[in-house]
Amino acid sequence: MAAEAQLASLESRVQPHFLFNTLNSIASLIPDNPDGAERIGCEHVVEPTLADLERQLDPRRFVRIHRATIVNTAFIQELDAWVDGGVLVRLKDEAKSELGVARDRVRELKDRLGI
């Protein structure tokens, strides 16, 4: 129960790119510099897949939009039509970041957003 509460608390604070960037930074140190990974607190490195992470996140709040991208739906500003039936997600961040949605994931994203 405490783990679920911690996860819920973390989910509410995660910006769309924060978690990905953090995991990517750690992962980038591992192949070239395992000692560097230990210095940042990763004594026992486990490389979870994005699918593993997706299973741990609340599916009402997070949706996978690409094989390499999971987005917090609370940070989606708008959807725009894109090439070949794809969709572009524009985020609510200051930079108005844009993320491409894989064509095979468009329907699920629209369903989750109630569109």
N, C-alpha and C positions, 0 to 999 in steps of 0.2 A: 504494500500500500504506500509506503514511504517512497519507494522507487517511482511509482506512478505519479505521485505528487511532485517529485523532483522533475520528472520528465515533462509534466504539464507546465511547470514553472519555466523550464528551459524553453519549451516550445513557444511560450508567450513572449519570450524575449528575443528569440532568434530572428535576425534580419534575414532576408532571402539569401544573401550570399555569404553571411558570416560563417555558418557551419561548413559549407563547401570549402571556403577559402582556408579555414582552420585545418580541416582534414587534408586538403591539398598541400598545405605547407608542411604538415607532419609527414605525409607520404613522400613528398619530394626529398626529404632528408634521409629517408630510410635506405634506398638503394645505394646512394653515394656515400653516406656518412652515418652508419648506425650509431656511432658514438654521439653524434649531434642529436639524434633522436632521443638518446638517453638524457642528454643535458636539458632537453625541454620537457622531461618528465615521462618519457615513454619507455620505461625499462622493459616492459613486456608488450611489445608492439603487436597489435592485432589489426589486420587490414580488413575491416568489414566492407562488404560490397554496398553499393547504393541500394540494392534490393533489401539488404539487411536493415539499413537505416530507414528505408521506406516503411518496412513492417513495424518499426518502433514508433513512428510518428503517427499522430492522430489523422486518420484519413479524411475527417471532416474539415481539417484545416490545411493539410498538405496534399499536393497532387504532383505526380510525376508527369512532366510535360515533354521530356526528351530522355533518351537513354542515359544522359549525363546530367540531368537537371530535375530537381524537386523544388517546387515553389510553395511558399506560404500564401494561401489564397487571400489572406487579409491584406497582403501587400500588392495585390494586382489592381492597377488603376483602370486599365482598359484592354480590350482585345482589338487588334486590327487584322483585316484580311491581308494575307501575304501571298507569295507566289505559289502556284500549283496547288491551291486549296489549303495551304498552310495558314497558320495564325501566328501573329506576333503579340506577345504579352508585354505591355508597358507597365512598369512597376511604379509604386508611389514614392520611391526614393528621390532625393534631390537631383540626381543625374537623369531621372526618367529612364532608367535602364530598360533595354529591350531584350527579350529572350524569345528565341524561336521555339515553336511548338511542333513536334513531329506530327506529320499528317495522321498517323495512326493513333495519336493521343488527343486529337482535337475534340472528338465527341465526348470522351470522358471528362475533359476540362470543362466543356460547356455544360455537361450534366451536373458537375460539381458546383458550378457557379449559378445553376438554375437558368441557363440561357437556352 
